[in-house]
Amino acid sequence: MADELNAITNTRAQEQTTRLLTDELTDIMARLHSEAEVPKAGAVAGDFLDVAQGVEHQELARLSATRLVDRARRLSRALTRVSEGEYGVCTECGGAIPAKRLLAVPDAATCVACQSRLEDVGAGAGTRHDVGR
């Protein structure tokens, strides 16, 4: 009886997690379609400040699009982990990712200790690792 209850509870939790991740991914995709269009450069006849402002808007739009695409990829990987039964398991050490971390960062693929270690290694090499945040 306890095994059946655990299976039902786990199935409900998995369905809820899938729904939350899917909803967030849907929101991200909608934002990508509505916000991420890179504005065209201003008229060449404009003064220097107009041109500079146009270039700045283009770069900000590209940066926003890049961040949204990266977030969508992480959410998609998290959905895959849910379907494979690996959601909440650290990809580095194999330990459990705390529920509080998953609530704060639903696409987290690493526990806090492993993520901290990856960031320290990345900082030493001059790069940043975003392994599931």
N, CA, C and O atoms as a GROMACS GRO file, in nm:
protein
  532
    1MET      N    1   0.082  -0.120   0.000
    1MET     CA    2   0.000   0.000   0.000
    1MET      C    3   0.087   0.126   0.000
    1MET      O    4   0.057   0.222  -0.072
    2ALA      N    5   0.193   0.125   0.080
    2ALA     CA    6   0.282   0.242   0.087
    2ALA      C    7   0.351   0.264  -0.047
    2ALA      O    8   0.370   0.378  -0.088
    3ASP      N    9   0.388   0.155  -0.116
    3ASP     CA   10   0.452   0.169  -0.247
    3ASP      C   11   0.356   0.231  -0.348
    3ASP      O   12   0.397   0.313  -0.430
    4GLU      N   13   0.230   0.194  -0.342
    4GLU     CA   14   0.130   0.251  -0.432
    4GLU      C   15   0.112   0.400  -0.404
    4GLU      O   16   0.101   0.480  -0.497
    5LEU      N   17   0.109   0.436  -0.277
    5LEU     CA   18   0.095   0.576  -0.239
    5LEU      C   19   0.215   0.657  -0.286
    5LEU      O   20   0.199   0.768  -0.337
    6ASN      N   21   0.336   0.602  -0.270
    6ASN     CA   22   0.456   0.670  -0.318
    6ASN      C   23   0.453   0.686  -0.469
    6ASN      O   24   0.491   0.792  -0.521
    7ALA      N   25   0.408   0.584  -0.540
    7ALA     CA   26   0.400   0.593  -0.686
    7ALA      C   27   0.302   0.701  -0.729
    7ALA      O   28   0.330   0.777  -0.822
    8ILE      N   29   0.187   0.708  -0.662
    8ILE     CA   30   0.088   0.812  -0.695
    8ILE      C   31   0.143   0.949  -0.664
    8ILE      O   32   0.129   1.042  -0.744
    9THR      N   33   0.205   0.964  -0.548
    9THR     CA   34   0.263   1.092  -0.509
    9THR      C   35   0.372   1.134  -0.606
    9THR      O   36   0.378   1.249  -0.648
   10ASN      N   37   0.459   1.040  -0.642
   10ASN     CA   38   0.567   1.070  -0.736
   10ASN      C   39   0.512   1.107  -0.873
   10ASN      O   40   0.564   1.198  -0.938
   11THR      N   41   0.408   1.038  -0.918
   11THR     CA   42   0.348   1.069  -1.047
   11THR      C   43   0.287   1.208  -1.046
   11THR      O   44   0.303   1.284  -1.141
   12ARG      N   45   0.217   1.242  -0.938
   12ARG     CA   46   0.158   1.376  -0.927
   12ARG      C   47   0.266   1.484  -0.924
   12ARG      O   48   0.253   1.587  -0.989
   13ALA      N   49   0.372   1.459  -0.849
   13ALA     CA   50   0.482   1.556  -0.842
   13ALA      C   51   0.547   1.572  -0.978
   13ALA      O   52   0.580   1.684  -1.018
   14GLN      N   53   0.566   1.462  -1.050
   14GLN     CA   54   0.625   1.469  -1.184
   14GLN      C   55   0.534   1.546  -1.280
   14GLN      O   56   0.581   1.627  -1.360
   15GLU      N   57   0.404   1.520  -1.271
   15GLU     CA   58   0.310   1.592  -1.357
   15GLU      C   59   0.309   1.741  -1.326
   15GLU      O   60   0.304   1.824  -1.417
   16GLN      N   61   0.315   1.775  -1.198
   16GLN     CA   62   0.317   1.915  -1.158
   16GLN      C   63   0.446   1.982  -1.205
   16GLN      O   64   0.443   2.094  -1.256
   17THR      N   65   0.558   1.915  -1.188
   17THR     CA   66   0.686   1.970  -1.232
   17THR      C   67   0.686   1.990  -1.383
   17THR      O   68   0.730   2.093  -1.433
   18THR      N   69   0.637   1.891  -1.455
   18THR     CA   70   0.629   1.901  -1.602
   18THR      C   71   0.542   2.019  -1.642
   18THR      O   72   0.577   2.095  -1.732
   19ARG      N   73   0.430   2.035  -1.575
   19ARG     CA   74   0.339   2.145  -1.608
   19ARG      C   75   0.406   2.281  -1.581
   19ARG      O   76   0.396   2.372  -1.663
   20LEU      N   77   0.473   2.294  -1.467
   20LEU     CA   78   0.540   2.420  -1.434
   20LEU      C   79   0.651   2.452  -1.533
   20LEU      O   80   0.662   2.565  -1.580
   21LEU      N   81   0.734   2.352  -1.565
   21LEU     CA   82   0.842   2.374  -1.661
   21LEU      C   83   0.786   2.407  -1.800
   21LEU      O   84   0.838   2.495  -1.868
   22THR      N   85   0.682   2.336  -1.841
   22THR     CA   86   0.621   2.360  -1.972
   22THR      C   87   0.561   2.500  -1.979
   22THR      O   88   0.575   2.569  -2.080
   23ASP      N   89   0.492   2.542  -1.872
   23ASP     CA   90   0.434   2.677  -1.869
   23ASP      C   91   0.543   2.783  -1.882
   23ASP      O   92   0.528   2.880  -1.955
   24GLU      N   93   0.652   2.763  -1.809
   24GLU     CA   94   0.761   2.861  -1.816
   24GLU      C   95   0.825   2.862  -1.955
   24GLU      O   96   0.857   2.968  -2.009
   25LEU      N   97   0.842   2.744  -2.013
   25LEU     CA   98   0.899   2.735  -2.148
   25LEU      C   99   0.806   2.803  -2.250
   25LEU      O  100   0.853   2.872  -2.340
   26THR      N  101   0.677   2.784  -2.235
   26THR     CA  102   0.580   2.848  -2.324
   26THR      C  103   0.590   3.000  -2.312
   26THR      O  104   0.586   3.070  -2.412
   27ASP      N  105   0.602   3.050  -2.189
   27ASP     CA  106   0.617   3.194  -2.168
   27ASP      C  107   0.744   3.247  -2.234
   27ASP      O  108   0.743   3.352  -2.298
   28ILE      N  109   0.853   3.173  -2.218
   28ILE     CA  110   0.980   3.214  -2.279
   28ILE      C  111   0.968   3.219  -2.432
   28ILE      O  112   1.015   3.313  -2.496
   29MET      N  113   0.906   3.117  -2.488
   29MET     CA  114   0.890   3.112  -2.634
   29MET      C  115   0.803   3.229  -2.683
   29MET      O  116   0.832   3.288  -2.788
   30ALA      N  117   0.699   3.262  -2.609
   30ALA     CA  118   0.614   3.375  -2.646
   30ALA      C  119   0.693   3.505  -2.640
   30ALA      O  120   0.680   3.590  -2.728
   31ARG      N  121   0.776   3.520  -2.537
   31ARG     CA  122   0.861   3.639  -2.527
   31ARG      C  123   0.961   3.644  -2.642
   31ARG      O  124   0.987   3.752  -2.697
   32LEU      N  125   1.015   3.531  -2.679
   32LEU     CA  126   1.109   3.528  -2.792
   32LEU      C  127   1.042   3.579  -2.919
   32LEU      O  128   1.101   3.656  -2.994
   33HIS      N  129   0.919   3.536  -2.941
   33HIS     CA  130   0.849   3.577  -3.062
   33HIS      C  131   0.808   3.724  -3.058
   33HIS      O  132   0.804   3.790  -3.162
   34SER      N  133   0.778   3.777  -2.939
   34SER     CA  134   0.728   3.914  -2.932
   34SER      C  135   0.836   4.018  -2.905
   34SER      O  136   0.827   4.130  -2.955
   35GLU      N  137   0.938   3.983  -2.828
   35GLU     CA  138   1.036   4.083  -2.784
   35GLU      C  139   1.170   4.077  -2.856
   35GLU      O  140   1.241   4.177  -2.863
   36ALA      N  141   1.203   3.964  -2.909
   36ALA     CA  142   1.341   3.942  -2.949
   36ALA      C  143   1.374   3.987  -3.091
   36ALA      O  144   1.485   3.964  -3.138
   37GLU      N  145   1.281   4.048  -3.158
   37GLU     CA  146   1.313   4.095  -3.292
   37GLU      C  147   1.416   4.207  -3.283
   37GLU      O  148   1.396   4.304  -3.210
   38VAL      N  149   1.525   4.193  -3.356
   38VAL     CA  150   1.632   4.291  -3.352
   38VAL      C  151   1.590   4.412  -3.433
   38VAL      O  152   1.558   4.400  -3.551
   39PRO      N  153   1.588   4.531  -3.369
   39PRO     CA  154   1.546   4.651  -3.442
   39PRO      C  155   1.644   4.684  -3.555
   39PRO      O  156   1.764   4.655  -3.546
   40LYS      N  157   1.591   4.743  -3.659
   40LYS     CA  158   1.675   4.785  -3.772
   40LYS      C  159   1.759   4.905  -3.731
   40LYS      O  160   1.720   4.984  -3.644
   41ALA      N  161   1.872   4.918  -3.794
   41ALA     CA  162   1.959   5.032  -3.767
   41ALA      C  163   1.891   5.160  -3.813
   41ALA      O  164   1.816   5.160  -3.911
   42GLY      N  165   1.918   5.269  -3.741
   42GLY     CA  166   1.860   5.399  -3.775
   42GLY      C  167   1.913   5.450  -3.908
   42GLY      O  168   2.007   5.395  -3.966
   43ALA      N  169   1.851   5.554  -3.955
   43ALA     CA  170   1.890   5.613  -4.083
   43ALA      C  171   2.034   5.662  -4.075
   43ALA      O  172   2.079   5.713  -3.972
   44VAL      N  173   2.105   5.644  -4.184
   44VAL     CA  174   2.244   5.687  -4.190
   44VAL      C  175   2.255   5.838  -4.177
   44VAL      O  176   2.358   5.890  -4.133
   45ALA      N  177   2.149   5.908  -4.215
   45ALA     CA  178   2.150   6.054  -4.212
   45ALA      C  179   2.142   6.109  -4.070
   45ALA      O  180   2.163   6.228  -4.050
   46GLY      N  181   2.111   6.024  -3.971
   46GLY     CA  182   2.099   6.070  -3.833
   46GLY      C  183   2.234   6.111  -3.778
   46GLY      O  184   2.339   6.076  -3.832
   47ASP      N  185   2.230   6.186  -3.670
   47ASP     CA  186   2.357   6.226  -3.611
   47ASP      C  187   2.421   6.108  -3.537
   47ASP      O  188   2.360   6.002  -3.524
   48PHE      N  189   2.541   6.128  -3.492
   48PHE     CA  190   2.617   6.021  -3.429
   48PHE      C  191   2.543   5.959  -3.311
   48PHE      O  192   2.541   5.836  -3.297
   49LEU      N  193   2.482   6.041  -3.227
   49LEU     CA  194   2.411   5.990  -3.110
   49LEU      C  195   2.292   5.904  -3.149
   49LEU      O  196   2.264   5.803  -3.084
   50ASP      N  197   2.220   5.941  -3.255
   50ASP     CA  198   2.108   5.860  -3.303
   50ASP      C  199   2.156   5.723  -3.350
   50ASP      O  200   2.095   5.621  -3.319
   51VAL      N  201   2.265   5.724  -3.425
   51VAL     CA  202   2.320   5.598  -3.475
   51VAL      C  203   2.368   5.513  -3.358
   51VAL      O  204   2.343   5.392  -3.355
   52ALA      N  205   2.438   5.574  -3.262
   52ALA     CA  206   2.489   5.501  -3.146
   52ALA      C  207   2.374   5.442  -3.065
   52ALA      O  208   2.383   5.328  -3.018
   53GLN      N  209   2.266   5.518  -3.049
   53GLN     CA  210   2.151   5.468  -2.975
   53GLN      C  211   2.085   5.351  -3.050
   53GLN      O  212   2.040   5.255  -2.987
   54GLY      N  213   2.079   5.360  -3.182
   54GLY     CA  214   2.024   5.250  -3.261
   54GLY      C  215   2.106   5.123  -3.246
   54GLY      O  216   2.050   5.014  -3.233
   55VAL      N  217   2.238   5.136  -3.248
   55VAL     CA  218   2.327   5.022  -3.231
   55VAL      C  219   2.310   4.962  -3.091
   55VAL      O  220   2.309   4.840  -3.074
   56GLU      N  221   2.296   5.048  -2.992
   56GLU     CA  222   2.276   5.001  -2.855
   56GLU      C  223   2.145   4.920  -2.845
   56GLU      O  224   2.143   4.815  -2.781
   57HIS      N  225   2.039   4.968  -2.906
   57HIS     CA  226   1.912   4.896  -2.904
   57HIS      C  227   1.925   4.759  -2.972
   57HIS      O  228   1.867   4.660  -2.927
   58GLN      N  229   2.001   4.755  -3.081
   58GLN     CA  230   2.023   4.628  -3.150
   58GLN      C  231   2.096   4.530  -3.059
   58GLN      O  232   2.058   4.414  -3.049
   59GLU      N  233   2.201   4.577  -2.994
   59GLU     CA  234   2.280   4.489  -2.907
   59GLU      C  235   2.199   4.440  -2.788
   59GLU      O  236   2.209   4.324  -2.750
   60LEU      N  237   2.118   4.528  -2.730
   60LEU     CA  238   2.033   4.486  -2.618
   60LEU      C  239   1.930   4.383  -2.663
   60LEU      O  240   1.901   4.288  -2.590
   61ALA      N  241   1.874   4.400  -2.782
   61ALA     CA  242   1.777   4.303  -2.834
   61ALA      C  243   1.845   4.169  -2.858
   61ALA      O  244   1.788   4.064  -2.828
   62ARG      N  245   1.966   4.171  -2.913
   62ARG     CA  246   2.041   4.045  -2.934
   62ARG      C  247   2.072   3.976  -2.802
   62ARG      O  248   2.058   3.855  -2.790
   63LEU      N  249   2.115   4.053  -2.704
   63LEU     CA  250   2.147   3.998  -2.573
   63LEU      C  251   2.022   3.936  -2.509
   63LEU      O  252   2.029   3.826  -2.454
   64SER      N  253   1.912   4.006  -2.517
   64SER     CA  254   1.786   3.953  -2.463
   64SER      C  255   1.747   3.823  -2.533
   64SER      O  256   1.708   3.727  -2.467
   65ALA      N  257   1.758   3.821  -2.665
   65ALA     CA  258   1.723   3.700  -2.740
   65ALA      C  259   1.815   3.585  -2.702
   65ALA      O  260   1.768   3.472  -2.686
   66THR      N  261   1.943   3.611  -2.688
   66THR     CA  262   2.038   3.507  -2.650
   66THR      C  263   2.005   3.450  -2.513
   66THR      O  264   2.008   3.328  -2.494
   67ARG      N  265   1.974   3.536  -2.419
   67ARG     CA  266   1.939   3.490  -2.284
   67ARG      C  267   1.811   3.407  -2.285
   67ARG      O  268   1.802   3.305  -2.217
   68LEU      N  269   1.712   3.451  -2.363
   68LEU     CA  270   1.587   3.377  -2.370
   68LEU      C  271   1.608   3.239  -2.434
   68LEU      O  272   1.550   3.140  -2.389
   69VAL      N  273   1.689   3.233  -2.538
   69VAL     CA  274   1.717   3.105  -2.604
   69VAL      C  275   1.790   3.012  -2.507
   69VAL      O  276   1.758   2.894  -2.499
   70ASP      N  277   1.888   3.065  -2.435
   70ASP     CA  278   1.960   2.983  -2.336
   70ASP      C  279   1.866   2.931  -2.229
   70ASP      O  280   1.874   2.814  -2.190
   71ARG      N  281   1.777   3.016  -2.182
   71ARG     CA  282   1.680   2.974  -2.080
   71ARG      C  283   1.587   2.866  -2.135
   71ARG      O  284   1.556   2.769  -2.066
   72ALA      N  285   1.542   2.883  -2.259
   72ALA     CA  286   1.454   2.784  -2.322
   72ALA      C  287   1.526   2.649  -2.333
   72ALA      O  288   1.466   2.545  -2.311
   73ARG      N  289   1.654   2.651  -2.368
   73ARG     CA  290   1.731   2.526  -2.377
   73ARG      C  291   1.742   2.458  -2.241
   73ARG      O  292   1.727   2.336  -2.231
   74ARG      N  293   1.769   2.537  -2.137
   74ARG     CA  294   1.781   2.478  -2.003
   74ARG      C  295   1.647   2.419  -1.958
   74ARG      O  296   1.644   2.311  -1.898
   75LEU      N  297   1.538   2.488  -1.986
   75LEU     CA  298   1.406   2.436  -1.950
   75LEU      C  299   1.374   2.308  -2.027
   75LEU      O  300   1.316   2.214  -1.972
   76SER      N  301   1.412   2.306  -2.153
   76SER     CA  302   1.389   2.186  -2.235
   76SER      C  303   1.468   2.067  -2.180
   76SER      O  304   1.417   1.955  -2.173
   77ARG      N  305   1.594   2.092  -2.140
   77ARG     CA  306   1.674   1.985  -2.080
   77ARG      C  307   1.613   1.939  -1.948
   77ARG      O  308   1.616   1.820  -1.916
   78ALA      N  309   1.559   2.033  -1.871
   78ALA     CA  310   1.495   1.997  -1.744
   78ALA      C  311   1.372   1.908  -1.770
   78ALA      O  312   1.349   1.812  -1.697
   79LEU      N  313   1.295   1.940  -1.872
   79LEU     CA  314   1.180   1.856  -1.908
   79LEU      C  315   1.224   1.716  -1.948
   79LEU      O  316   1.158   1.618  -1.914
   80THR      N  317   1.335   1.707  -2.018
   80THR     CA  318   1.389   1.576  -2.055
   80THR      C  319   1.429   1.499  -1.930
   80THR      O  320   1.403   1.379  -1.920
   81ARG      N  321   1.493   1.568  -1.834
   81ARG     CA  322   1.532   1.501  -1.710
   81ARG      C  323   1.409   1.452  -1.633
   81ARG      O  324   1.413   1.345  -1.571
   82VAL      N  325   1.300   1.530  -1.636
   82VAL     CA  326   1.178   1.486  -1.569
   82VAL      C  327   1.128   1.358  -1.632
   82VAL      O  328   1.096   1.262  -1.562
   83SER      N  329   1.121   1.355  -1.766
   83SER     CA  330   1.067   1.237  -1.835
   83SER      C  331   1.156   1.115  -1.818
   83SER      O  332   1.108   1.001  -1.825
   84GLU      N  333   1.286   1.137  -1.796
   84GLU     CA  334   1.378   1.026  -1.777
   84GLU      C  335   1.395   0.988  -1.629
   84GLU      O  336   1.471   0.898  -1.596
   85GLY      N  337   1.324   1.059  -1.542
   85GLY     CA  338   1.333   1.030  -1.400
   85GLY      C  339   1.460   1.080  -1.335
   85GLY      O  340   1.496   1.034  -1.227
   86GLU      N  341   1.528   1.176  -1.398
   86GLU     CA  342   1.654   1.227  -1.346
   86GLU      C  343   1.643   1.370  -1.293
   86GLU      O  344   1.743   1.429  -1.251
   87TYR      N  345   1.522   1.425  -1.295
   87TYR     CA  346   1.503   1.562  -1.246
   87TYR      C  347   1.530   1.566  -1.096
   87TYR      O  348   1.484   1.479  -1.021
   88GLY      N  349   1.605   1.666  -1.053
   88GLY     CA  350   1.638   1.679  -0.912
   88GLY      C  351   1.762   1.603  -0.871
   88GLY      O  352   1.797   1.599  -0.753
   89VAL      N  353   1.830   1.542  -0.969
   89VAL     CA  354   1.954   1.470  -0.943
   89VAL      C  355   2.068   1.550  -1.005
   89VAL      O  356   2.064   1.584  -1.123
   90CYS      N  357   2.169   1.580  -0.926
   90CYS     CA  358   2.283   1.659  -0.972
   90CYS      C  359   2.357   1.585  -1.083
   90CYS      O  360   2.392   1.468  -1.068
   91THR      N  361   2.381   1.655  -1.194
   91THR     CA  362   2.452   1.594  -1.306
   91THR      C  363   2.601   1.578  -1.279
   91THR      O  364   2.670   1.507  -1.352
   92GLU      N  365   2.652   1.644  -1.175
   92GLU     CA  366   2.793   1.635  -1.142
   92GLU      C  367   2.823   1.524  -1.041
   92GLU      O  368   2.907   1.438  -1.065
   93CYS      N  369   2.753   1.527  -0.928
   93CYS     CA  370   2.785   1.434  -0.819
   93CYS      C  371   2.681   1.322  -0.803
   93CYS      O  372   2.706   1.224  -0.732
   94GLY      N  373   2.566   1.337  -0.866
   94GLY     CA  374   2.461   1.236  -0.855
   94GLY      C  375   2.376   1.247  -0.730
   94GLY      O  376   2.286   1.166  -0.708
   95GLY      N  377   2.405   1.348  -0.647
   95GLY     CA  378   2.326   1.369  -0.526
   95GLY      C  379   2.196   1.440  -0.557
   95GLY      O  380   2.173   1.486  -0.669
   96ALA      N  381   2.111   1.448  -0.457
   96ALA     CA  382   1.983   1.516  -0.473
   96ALA      C  383   2.002   1.667  -0.473
   96ALA      O  384   2.080   1.721  -0.394
   97ILE      N  385   1.930   1.734  -0.562
   97ILE     CA  386   1.928   1.880  -0.563
   97ILE      C  387   1.816   1.921  -0.466
   97ILE      O  388   1.703   1.875  -0.480
   98PRO      N  389   1.847   2.005  -0.368
   98PRO     CA  390   1.745   2.043  -0.269
   98PRO      C  391   1.621   2.104  -0.334
   98PRO      O  392   1.629   2.176  -0.434
   99ALA      N  393   1.506   2.073  -0.276
   99ALA     CA  394   1.378   2.123  -0.328
   99ALA      C  395   1.375   2.276  -0.333
   99ALA      O  396   1.319   2.333  -0.426
  100LYS      N  397   1.435   2.341  -0.234
  100LYS     CA  398   1.439   2.488  -0.233
  100LYS      C  399   1.514   2.542  -0.355
  100LYS      O  400   1.474   2.643  -0.413
  101ARG      N  401   1.621   2.475  -0.393
  101ARG     CA  402   1.696   2.518  -0.512
  101ARG      C  403   1.611   2.499  -0.637
  101ARG      O  404   1.608   2.586  -0.725
  102LEU      N  405   1.542   2.386  -0.645
  102LEU     CA  406   1.458   2.360  -0.763
  102LEU      C  407   1.341   2.457  -0.771
  102LEU      O  408   1.297   2.493  -0.880
  103LEU      N  409   1.290   2.500  -0.656
  103LEU     CA  410   1.184   2.600  -0.657
  103LEU      C  411   1.237   2.735  -0.705
  103LEU      O  412   1.168   2.806  -0.779
  104ALA      N  413   1.358   2.769  -0.664
  104ALA     CA  414   1.418   2.896  -0.705
  104ALA      C  415   1.468   2.892  -0.848
  104ALA      O  416   1.454   2.989  -0.922
  105VAL      N  417   1.526   2.779  -0.888
  105VAL     CA  418   1.584   2.762  -1.021
  105VAL      C  419   1.533   2.628  -1.076
  105VAL      O  420   1.602   2.527  -1.065
  106PRO      N  421   1.413   2.626  -1.135
  106PRO     CA  422   1.352   2.500  -1.177
  106PRO      C  423   1.433   2.420  -1.278
  106PRO      O  424   1.416   2.299  -1.288
  107ASP      N  425   1.521   2.486  -1.351
  107ASP     CA  426   1.601   2.416  -1.451
  107ASP      C  427   1.740   2.379  -1.399
  107ASP      O  428   1.828   2.343  -1.477
  108ALA      N  429   1.759   2.387  -1.268
  108ALA     CA  430   1.890   2.355  -1.210
  108ALA      C  431   1.926   2.210  -1.238
  108ALA      O  432   1.845   2.119  -1.221
  109ALA      N  433   2.049   2.189  -1.281
  109ALA     CA  434   2.098   2.054  -1.310
  109ALA      C  435   2.205   2.012  -1.211
  109ALA      O  436   2.251   1.898  -1.212
  110THR      N  437   2.245   2.107  -1.126
  110THR     CA  438   2.350   2.077  -1.029
  110THR      C  439   2.308   2.123  -0.890
  110THR      O  440   2.227   2.215  -0.875
  111CYS      N  441   2.362   2.058  -0.790
  111CYS     CA  442   2.339   2.101  -0.653
  111CYS      C  443   2.420   2.229  -0.629
  111CYS      O  444   2.503   2.267  -0.711
  112VAL      N  445   2.394   2.294  -0.518
  112VAL     CA  446   2.461   2.420  -0.488
  112VAL      C  447   2.613   2.403  -0.480
  112VAL      O  448   2.688   2.484  -0.534
  113ALA      N  449   2.658   2.298  -0.414
  113ALA     CA  450   2.802   2.276  -0.397
  113ALA      C  451   2.871   2.255  -0.532
  113ALA      O  452   2.977   2.313  -0.556
  114CYS      N  453   2.812   2.174  -0.619
  114CYS     CA  454   2.873   2.149  -0.749
  114CYS      C  455   2.869   2.274  -0.837
  114CYS      O  456   2.964   2.302  -0.910
  115GLN      N  457   2.758   2.348  -0.831
  115GLN     CA  458   2.749   2.470  -0.911
  115GLN      C  459   2.853   2.571  -0.865
  115GLN      O  460   2.916   2.638  -0.947
  116SER      N  461   2.871   2.581  -0.734
  116SER     CA  462   2.972   2.672  -0.680
  116SER      C  463   3.111   2.632  -0.728
  116SER      O  464   3.192   2.716  -0.766
  117ARG      N  465   3.138   2.502  -0.724
  117ARG     CA  466   3.268   2.452  -0.770
  117ARG      C  467   3.288   2.482  -0.918
  117ARG      O  468   3.397   2.524  -0.958
  118LEU      N  469   3.185   2.461  -0.999
  118LEU     CA  470   3.196   2.489  -1.143
  118LEU      C  471   3.221   2.637  -1.170
  118LEU      O  472   3.298   2.673  -1.258
  119GLU      N  473   3.154   2.722  -1.092
  119GLU     CA  474   3.175   2.866  -1.110
  119GLU      C  475   3.315   2.907  -1.067
  119GLU      O  476   3.376   2.993  -1.131
  120ASP      N  477   3.367   2.845  -0.960
  120ASP     CA  478   3.504   2.875  -0.916
  120ASP      C  479   3.605   2.832  -1.021
  120ASP      O  480   3.699   2.905  -1.050
  121VAL      N  481   3.586   2.714  -1.078
  121VAL     CA  482   3.675   2.664  -1.183
  121VAL      C  483   3.665   2.755  -1.306
  121VAL      O  484   3.767   2.789  -1.366
  122GLY      N  485   3.543   2.794  -1.342
  122GLY     CA  486   3.522   2.881  -1.458
  122GLY      C  487   3.584   3.018  -1.438
  122GLY      O  488   3.638   3.076  -1.531
  123ALA      N  489   3.575   3.071  -1.316
  123ALA     CA  490   3.633   3.202  -1.286
  123ALA      C  491   3.785   3.196  -1.296
  123ALA      O  492   3.849   3.291  -1.340
  124GLY      N  493   3.843   3.085  -1.255
  124GLY     CA  494   3.988   3.069  -1.263
  124GLY      C  495   4.036   3.056  -1.406
  124GLY      O  496   4.148   3.094  -1.438
  125ALA      N  497   3.950   3.003  -1.493
  125ALA     CA  498   3.988   2.986  -1.633
  125ALA      C  499   3.945   3.105  -1.718
  125ALA      O  500   3.972   3.109  -1.838
  126GLY      N  501   3.878   3.201  -1.654
  126GLY     CA  502   3.834   3.318  -1.729
  126GLY      C  503   3.704   3.298  -1.804
  126GLY      O  504   3.667   3.379  -1.888
  127THR      N  505   3.636   3.190  -1.774
  127THR     CA  506   3.507   3.164  -1.838
  127THR      C  507   3.403   3.139  -1.730
  127THR      O  508   3.436   3.119  -1.613
  128ARG      N  509   3.278   3.139  -1.772
  128ARG     CA  510   3.170   3.115  -1.677
  128ARG      C  511   3.093   2.993  -1.723
  128ARG      O  512   3.059   2.980  -1.840
  129HIS      N  513   3.065   2.903  -1.629
  129HIS     CA  514   2.987   2.783  -1.661
  129HIS      C  515   2.846   2.803  -1.609
  129HIS      O  516   2.825   2.836  -1.492
  130ASP      N  517   2.748   2.783  -1.697
  130ASP     CA  518   2.608   2.789  -1.656
  130ASP      C  519   2.549   2.651  -1.674
  130ASP      O  520   2.462   2.630  -1.758
  131VAL      N  521   2.595   2.559  -1.595
  131VAL     CA  522   2.545   2.422  -1.602
  131VAL      C  523   2.418   2.417  -1.520
  131VAL      O  524   2.421   2.387  -1.400
  132GLY      N  525   2.306   2.446  -1.584
  132GLY     CA  526   2.179   2.440  -1.515
  132GLY      C  527   2.164   2.546  -1.410
  132GLY      O  528   2.069   2.541  -1.331
  133ARG      N  529   2.250   2.640  -1.404
  133ARG     CA  530   2.250   2.753  -1.312
  133ARG      C  531   2.273   2.713  -1.172
  133ARG      O  532   2.275   2.798  -1.083
   0.00000   0.00000   0.00000
